[in-house]
Amino acid sequence: MVSLGMQSLGNPFQVQLLGDHAILIKLSKGLNGGIDQDLLALAQYLKGQKIPGLKDIILAYDNLTLVYDILDFDTNPYLFVNLLVASFIAEASNHNTLNSKSRLIEVPVCYDPSLGIDLESAAQLASCSIDALIQLHTAEIYTVYCLGFLPGFAYMGDVPKKIQLPRHPQPKAKVVAGSVGIAGKQTGIYPMDSPGGWQIIGRTPIKIFDTIKLSLFKAGDRVKFNPIDLALFHQLNNQEDVH
């Protein structure tokens, strides 16, 4: 374990081997909520090192996983990654803090009940009007915590407490691609047609995932939902279909 010993970086990291192709860097004390900004900064630091044999960096709530090629990576991965983490801490200490940089992605969403199939019942669950639910959902700038469940599915948070809604007891057999949902503290967009149990309150006309561009989002991104009307939704949706 590498102990940080500095207040600005919060919790210490633990380095742990995951078989012979991956290694885990984990916050030893977990999180109070949201993605850890120092872990995000560490991920960006590692990406900037251009490490031979490093195939992927997978960031999650309180950990990141390095996936590597054993033929090209350092012969002692555990020691090598510990030294990288120590180098990150030293650089952060010299600058007092090492700030992470995140993208802001604005996503148009139509909250018409014909697309947000649970919008009316969701408002009832939240004991508010439909307009109030939409205002609360669009007022926040969400952080992408991690990707999972489906390729390109981004878990974002935190949803305002007033509209934190439970999943459906029984998932729907088909949720349409682009559907925007809420489940507890998190909101997300279904990247493709799929079964799903989230409360669907709207839909975006933009593609979240395809096999060429892959995912629109990555962990650490910030996301702002912008409401649009049904006519603009269909116009933008038709443009996406042409492309």
N, C-alpha and C positions, 0 to 999 in steps of 0.2 A: 504494500500500500504506500502511496505517496501522500504525505500530509502537506496541505497547502500552507497552513500557518499564516493566512492573511484574510482579514475580515472581508475584503472586497470580493474574494473568490468563493466565500461560503464554505461548502462541504469539501472534505478530501475525496480524492478519486481512489478507486480500487481497480487494479488491473488483473484480469483473470483469463486464462487460456480457454478457448472453446474448441476442443479437438485440435487438429493440425492445420486448419485453414482459416481460423478466425480467432479474434481476441476481443474481450469485452472490457470497456472502461466504464465504471459505474460510480455514481455518487453513493457513498457509504451510508448516508443518512436519509436518502430519499428526498421527496419534495413536499412543500406545503401546498403547492398548486401551480399548474402551468409548466412550461418547459423551462429548464434551467439555462439562464443566459450564459453562464460560464462554460457549461457543457457545449452550448452552441458555438461559443467563441473557440473552444478547443477543437471542435469539428472543423471549423473554418481554418484554424491554424494548421491542422494536419493536412487538409486539402492543399494548402499553400506550400507544403514541403516537397511536393512532387516525389513521393516515396516510391522507389522501385518495387514492383510486385504487389502494390496495394491496389486491389480491384474495386473495392467499394467501402464507403463509410455510411453506416445505417444509424441514423439518430432517432432516439425515442425520448420518452419523458425524462427518465433519470439515468440513461446510459447511452453509449454509442458502441457499435460493433464494427471492428475493422475486419474485412474479408480480404485475404491475401493469397497469392500464388506461392506455394512453398518453395518452388524452384527459383524464384526471383527475389523473395523477401529475405530479410536478415535471418541468419542461421539461428539466432537466439531471440525469437519474437518477444518473449516476456521481458527480457532485459532491455531490448531495443525500444519497446513501447513505453516502458517505465522512464527511460531516458528522454524520450520525446515529451512525455507529460511533464517531467522535471524542467525541460527546456521551455515549455509553454509557461509554466509557473514562474520561472525566472524572468522571462520576457514581460509577463503581466505585472510582476512585482516591480520591475524597472520603470514601467509606465503607470504604476499605481493600479491600473485596471486594464484589461484587454477587452475592448468593446466589440461586440458582434455586430455585423451588418445584416439587415434583413430587408427583403423586398416587400413592397406594398402592392398587392394585387387587388384590383377592383373588379367585382363580379356582378353583372346585371342579373337581377332576379325578378321574375313576375310572380306576384303573390295573389293571382287570381284564383278563386276557389276551384275553377276547372282544372288547374294545374296543381295547386296546393290541396291535395285531396283530403288532408286532415286539418286544414286551416280552421274551419268552423269549430270542429270538436276540440282542437287544440286551444282555441281562444276560450272555450267553455271550461276546459281543464284549468287554464291559467286565471280564470275569473276576471277576464278583461275583454275588451272589444277586439275585433279583428284588426282595426286600425292601430290600436295600442300595441298589439302583439307585433305587427309589422314594424312599427316605430322602434320598439325595443330591440328587435332582431337586427335592424339596419343601423342602429345607433352605435354599436360596438365595432371595434377593430379587433378581429380574432387572430390568435396565433395558431399556426399549424403545429400541433404537437408531434404527430408522427403519421406515417402512411401505413395502411393495412386493410384487412378484410377483403378488399378488392384492389386490383392494380390502379393506383391513382386516387384511392379513397383517402381523403385527408381528414383526420380528427382535429377539429378546431375548438378552441374555447377562449374564455369561458362565457357561456350564455348567461345573460342577466337572470338573477334568481327568480324573478317573477314568471319567467317563461321556461324554466327548467322543467321539462316534461318527461314522463316515463315512456319507455318503449312500449309498443303494443304487446299484449300478452301472447298473441299469436302473430308471427311475421306474415306479411302479405306475400303471396306467391310471386308477384312481379311489381317492382318499383321501377318506373321509367328513368332512363339515363337523364342526368341533369337535375333530378329531383333534389330539393334542399330539405334537409330534415333536422330535427332536434331529438336528442336522447340524453336526458340528464343535463350535465353541465356542458355537453358538447354539441356542436352543429357540424354538418358535413354535407357533401354533395355526392350523390351516386354517379360514378363515372360511366356506368353502363347499366343496361337492364339487368335487374337482379332481384332475388327475394330480399326482403328487408323489413325490419320492425320499427324503424324510426318514425316519428311524427312528421309527415310531409306537409310543409307549409308553403312551398313554392317550387319554381323550376327555373333554371338558367338555360338560355339558348346556346351557350358556348360549350365546346367540347372540353371536358376535363382530362380525358385520356385518349390517346390513340397510339397505334403500334409504331408510328414514326417519331412523333414528338414526345411520346411517353406522357408523364404526368405534368399537368400545369403547375402543381405545387411541390414544394419540398419542405421538410421540417424546418421550422424557424421563420417561414414566411408569415407576413401579416396579411389579412384578408378583410376587405370591406365589401359588404353587400349593398348594392344600389338598386332600389325598386324601379321597375319599369312597368308600363301598361301592357295589356294583352296584344295590342296591335304591333307594338315595337318588338315584343317577344317573337311573334310569328315572322316579322321582317328579318330579324337577326337569325332566327332559326333557319329560315330559308337560305340565307347567305352561307351559314355553316354547312348546310346540305350540299350546296354548289361546290364548296371547297373540298 
